[in-house]
Amino acid sequence: MDFPMFHLDWLNDRFLIAMIAIVHVFINHGLAVGFIPYIAWLEQKGVKMAGPSQITDPAWDEMIYKKMKVAFIITTTIGAMTGVGIWFSAALISPSSIGSLIRVFYFAWFMEWLTFVTEVVLIMIYFLTWKSANATLRGKLRHIRLGWFLSVFSWITMAIIVSILGFMMDPGNWNKHHSLLNGFTNPIYLPQLFFRTPAAMILGGIFGMLLTTIFGKKNSVERSEALKSAARWILGWAPVTLAAAYIYYHAMPEAMRSNMSTAVGTMEFAKYYELLSYIIPGAVSLVVFISIWAWARPGSIRFAFVLVPCLAAFGFLGIFERVREFIRKPYVIGKYMYSNLLREEDYPLYKRDGILKYATYAGSADITETNKLSAGRDVFMLSCSRCHTTNGINSIVTVFEGVYGKGKPLEENSMEAYIPNMHNGRTYMPPFPGNKAELKALVAYIRHLQLSGESLEGAQTTGVMVNPLNNVPAAEALLKEEKNP
């Protein structure tokens, strides 16, 4: 309500955040949290494999170094850019929610930033000193310890962020006791962290196995042993991941679990939700199968054999993030702020007076026949545009045509009766926040969209218009009233 609304009508605003966030999670979980300890473990193994006159096995160490080089390049380029990209896109798309989260988790985020800076420094030192550390055994052991320290700091950054993600799903008793401690120790925090940690280890292991098929010399002892090591790593973490997934699933509120069928795909996909009971175990089985195969017959493993399970593992991490984002709807912050960025406690006020009256950036708070369409556009921007477009992905026109018949003219009276009650049937949607005049304006605007096919442009294109009730002269007049009642 207090920010100009950035909007990408062809893409869908939340999809922009999702694309950046999922890529970042791939890198954070797969390469930072899961892959770095795997590498430190393998580097340590190289010292144990060394001959009497060697500090480490040179062929083994060179192969592990090449793997680390891939992780270093990806994490310090794409990982860093997507990390900044999440902040940038969230500030554009969802400024009210990110502002609320900062106010609650300011100190925690500050600590996460310090931890992240330490992590960046450690990964730079760890990679860039790899070769020189091989000069002495003492230097090599110090380098290995550095790898384990890096692993710990990588995990801590995830541990702090997971608390915030859990808070967005279920704040617990924070709504009564507004403190950082109550927010941080939300009901979903530990179950989600318990799931993400071993899942990241499996991702690191399967990615490491894939890199072994690239950097390991065919038919070499080092290649076979590295494949076996990756297999042992994955098989060791797999049962922990399955147990953690069970605990995490049952820690989620029932309302979120009921949203899951739609979260995986779309409303159309919901009826096929039961297929997931076969698809997900199939994908998990694929990763376990390739690990057993690599452990039993490492010489027969090829790049193409590992690529499919690796893509499946990272693909299901992407689906997990998609589901986690969706199932908390109709909220962006559970029981506090709806996905349209309006606070639940403010709804009675909006219902009584309308949302336009309290919007800083709106054309007018008074709706007339002359400005009905422009007012409807403002209502749509404020209450619908965070999840819907006009004619792009998740188009509002397409949604209503799906309800009343594709290609059929949308009937305003029917929509006017449906919108105030839509959240009862579609529980992942927040209630309509406005009054009756704004409802009529919104319905007229949606009908206009079907007829015209026009797009909705955001503030980044059209600029801003300050609500006459909330501009500087209005504020000055209000102050004068208070001084001279």
N, C-alpha and C positions, 0 to 999 in steps of 0.2 A: 504493500500500500504506500510505502514511503520512498520507493525507488522507481525510476523509469524502467519500463519492461523491455528488456532485450528479447527478440523473438526471431527464430529461424523457421519460417513457415513451411519450407520445402523439406526440412529435415526432422523437425520435432526437437524441442529444446532439451529434454532430458536425454534424448538419444545422443546428443553431442557430449554430455557428461559421461554417459555410459561407454561410448567408444574410447574415450581417453582413459577412463578409470579402469576398464577391463584390461587394456594393454599394460597399464601401470601395475595392476595386480599380477599379471603374468610375470612381469619382471621382478617385482618385489617378492612375491612368494616363490616363484620358480628359481630365480637366479640369486636373490639376496638371502632370503631366510632358509631356503632348502638346499641350494647349490653350494654356497660358501662352506658350510660345515662338512658337506660331502667332499669338497676339495681338500679342506684341512685334514680330514680323515685319510684321504688318499695320499696326501703329501707325507703324513706321518707314517703311513704304510711303506712308502718308498725308502725311508730310513731303515726300517726293519728288514727290508728286502736287500739292502746293500751288502756288498762283499766285505771281507775283513779290512781291506785297504780303502774302502769307499765311504764317503759321507752319506750318500744316497744312491739309489740305482739310477744312473744317468738317463737311460732310455725311458724308464718309468717317469722320472721327474720331468723330462722334456714333454712327454705326452700330457701330463697333468698341467703343466705350465700353459700349454696351448689351449687346454680347456678353460683355464682361468682367464686367459687373454680374451676369449669370446665373451665370457661373463663380464669382464671389466669394461670392454668396449660398449656392450649393450646397456649395462647399468649406468654408466657415466654419460651416455648420450640419450638414447630413447628413454631410459628410466628417469633421468633427471628432467628431461623435457616434459614427459607425461605427468610427473609429480607436480611441476609448476602449472601444467595445463589443467590439472584437476582444480587447483585453487582459482585459476583464471576463469574457467568455464563455470564453476560453482558460483563465483561472485557475480557473473553475468546472469546466469539462469535462475539461481536461487539465493539471492542476497539476504533475504529475511531469515532463512533457515541457517545459512552459514554464519550470519551475524549472531543468532541465538546460540549456536554451538560454541562460537568463540567466547561469548560471555560466560558460558558454563565451564568450558574446558580450557580457559586461557592459560592457566599455570601448567596443565598437562601438555598442551600443545607447545608451550615454551620449552618444557623438558624434552618433548619429542624432537623439537628443532635442534636443541643442543646435542641430543643423541645422534640425530641424523648427520650433523656436522662432524661429529666424532667418527661416525661410520664412513663418511666420505674421505676423511683424512686417513683412516685405517686402510681402506681399500686401495687408496693411492700408494701408501707405503708398502702394503702387502704385495701388490703386483709389481711395482717398480723396483723393489729390493729382492725379488725372487732369485735372480741370477747371482747377485753378489752374496746372498745368504748361504750359497753352496760352498763358500770358501772354507768354512770351518764347521765342525759338528755343532759347536756352541751357537754359532750364528744360525745354522739351519733349525735347531731346536727352538731358538728364540723366534724365528720366522713362523714356525708352526704354531707356537703359542699366540702369535699375533693373529694368525688365521682363526683361532678359536675365539679370541677377543672380538674380532670382527663379526664372527657368527653371533655372539651374544648381543652385540649392539644392534645388529640387523634384526634380531628377534625382538628386542625391546621396542624398536620403532613400530613394529607390527603390533606388539602387545598394547601399546598406548592407543594406536589408531583403532584397534578392534573394540576397545572400550567405547569409543565414540560411535562406532557402527552399531554396537549393541544398544547403546542409549537411544539411537534413532529408531530402533525397533521397539524397545520397551524400556522407558525411563525408570520403571519401578516406582519407588516411593519418592523420587525427585520432585514430583509435582506437589508434594506436601512439604518436603524439607529441601529447599532450593540450595543445595551445597554441592561442591565438586565431588566430595566423597560419596554422596548418595548417587550422583550421576555416574561416577566411575565404576561403582560396584553394582551396576544394574544386573538384573536376573539373567540376561543372555550373555554377559561378558565372558565368564569363564568357560561355559560350554562352547561358545564360538571360538575362543582362543584355543581350547583343547582340540577342536576339530581342525582349525587352520594350520596348526603347527605340524602335525604329522602329514597332513595333505601337502604342505609345502615341501616336506622332506621327500615325499614320493615324486613330486614334480621335479625336484632337483636331481633325484636318482635317474629317472627316465630320460631327462635331458642329458645327463652325464653319459648314460649308455649310448644315446644317439651320437654324441660327440666322440665317443670311443670308436665307433664304426668309421668316423671320418679321420681321426688323427692316429689311431692305432694301426701299426703295420700288420697287414694280413698275415695270418699264421704265426704271429709272434707270441712269445710267452706273455709279454706285457699286455697285449690286446686281450688275450684270453682271461688273464687274471683281473683286468679292469672290468670286463663284462661280468665276471663272476662277482666282483665286489659290488658293482651296481645292482646286481640281482639280489645279493644278500641285504643291501641297504633297503631296497624296495620291499622285499618280503618281510623284513624286520618291522618296517613301519606300517605295512598294509593292515594287519589286524588292529593296531592302535587306531588307525584312521576309521575303520569300520565301527569300532566301539564308540569313538568320539562322535561320529555322524549320528549314531542312534541316540546318544545323550543330547546332542545339539537339537535334533529334530523334536524330541519330546520336551525340550526346554522352551520351545517357541509357543506362544499363546495359540489357543485353538483357532482363533479368528485368522491368524496368519497361515496356519496349516491349511485352512479351507480356501485361502486365496491361491494356493500353490499351483493348482491345475491351470488357472489362467495365467499365472506368472511365467510358467515355462514357455508359453507361446502366445496365443491369442484366444479370444472367446471361441473361435472355430475349432481350436486345437483341444479345448478343454475336454471334449467328449472322448478324445483319444489318450487322455491322461494315463489310463491304466497301462498303456504301452511302455511307459517309463519304468514300470516295475520289471520289465524285461531288458530295456535298453541300458539303464544305468548299471545293473549287475553285469550285463554283457561287456560294457566298456571297462569296468573294474577287472573283470575276468581276463580281458585282453592284456591289460598291463601285468597282471599276475602271471598269465601264461607265458608272455615273452620273457619275464624274469626267471621263471622256472626253466624255460628253454635255454636262456643264456647261462644259467648256473650249471645245467647238465651238459649242454653241448655248445660251448662258447665259440668253437671254431666254425660253426655253421651259421652264425648270426651275421646278417648283412644290414646295411643302412635302411633299405626299404622295409625290412621286417620290423625295425624299431620305430620307423617314422609314423606308422599308423597308430600304434599305442600312444606315442608321444603326443600326436595331434589330438587323440581322443582325450587324454588326460588334461591337456590345456584347454580343450574345447569344453569339457565339463566344468572346469573352473570358471570359464566365461558364463556358462549357463547358471552356475551357482550364484555368481554375482548378479545376474539378471533376476533370478528368483528372489535373492535377498533384498534387492532394491524394490521389487514389486510387492512382496507379501506384507510390507508394513503399511501399504495403502489401506485406507484413505489418508494416512498421515505421512508427512515427511519426517516429523519427530513425534513419536507415539504419544497419543492422548494430549498433545500440546499444540501442534501446528499441522494443519491439513496440507495435503500435497499442492494445493493452490496458494500456499504461503500465508494463509489467513489463520490466525490463532482460534482455537476452538472456543475459548472463553469470550471472544469478541462477537461470535455469531448472533447472539440475541440483539446486540446493538445494530448489526448489519440488517438483520431481519426487520427491525423496526424502522430504521432510517434509510436503509440502502447502503451499499458499499461505495457508491460514487461520492457521497457526501464526505467520506473520510479518506478518499484517495487523493494523494498529493498531486498526482499527474493524471488528470482527466479533463475532458473538454467542458463538462458542465454537470452539476449535481441535479439540475431540474430537467426532467424529460418532457419534451413536447412532441407533437407530430412532426415538426420541422427537423428536430435533431434526433429523432428516434433511432435511426440507423447508426449514427455516430455514437450515441449513448450505448446502443447494443454492442457496438464494436469495443467500447471501453469496458463494458461488463464482461465480455468474452475475454479480453486481454487480462483482466484482473482475476477472473474466477475460473477460466478454462484453459488458457494458453500454455500453462506449464506442462500439460499432458497432451493437449490437442492442437492440431493445426486447422486451417480452414480447408485447404485442398492438398495437403502434403501427407506425410506419414501420420497415421491415426487421425485422419480428417474428421472433424465434427459432422460434416455433411455425410460422409460415408457411414459413420456410426448411426445416424438417424435413418439413412436409407436402409441400413441393415435391419432396423427395427420395423420400419413401415413399408419396406419394399423398394428394391433397387430401381432407380429411374422414376419412381412415382413422385409427384409433387408433394413436398412436405406440408402437412396441414398444421397451421399455427395453433389452433385450439387443442389439438391432440398433444403437441409438444408442450404447450403451456400446462396441460394437466399432468404430463409425464415427468417433466424435469424436477419439480419439487419432491417427487417420490422415487426418483431413479436410484438413490443411494440404498433404498431398501432391497431392490433386486440386484443391483450391482454394488455389493458392499465395499468394493475397493475404490468407490468414488465418494468424494466428500459431498455433503448436502449442498444444495444451491444456497449461496449466502445472501442474496439480495431480496428486495421487497417486490411487490406485485408489479409495479411500474417497470422495474429493471428486468423482471422476468419477461414481460411483454416485449420490451426493447430487444432483449437477447434472442427471443424466438423470431422476431421480425428480421434480425440480422442474419440468423442461420438460414432462414428462407431466402433472403437476398443472396447469400453465398451460393446456394444451390442454383439460383437463376443466373447469377453473374459469373460465377467461377473465379471471382477475384481473390487475391491473396492478402493476408494480413501482414503489414510491415511493422517491424519493431521500432523502438525509440532510436536505435542506431541508424535508421534510415530516415525516419520522419521527423526526428527531433522530439522535443517535449512541449507539452502544453500544461501549464500549472492550473489546477482547479481554482476557480474564482473564490471559493470559500476558504482556500488554504494558501493564498498568495500573500505577499508582504503587506499590501494595503489592508487586506482582511484581518491579518494578525495585528496590525497597528490599531485598527478600529476596535478590535476585541480588547486590547490593552487599555484603550481610552475608556471603554465601557466599564471595565473593572475598576479603574481609578476614579471614575465619576459615575457611580451607579444612580 
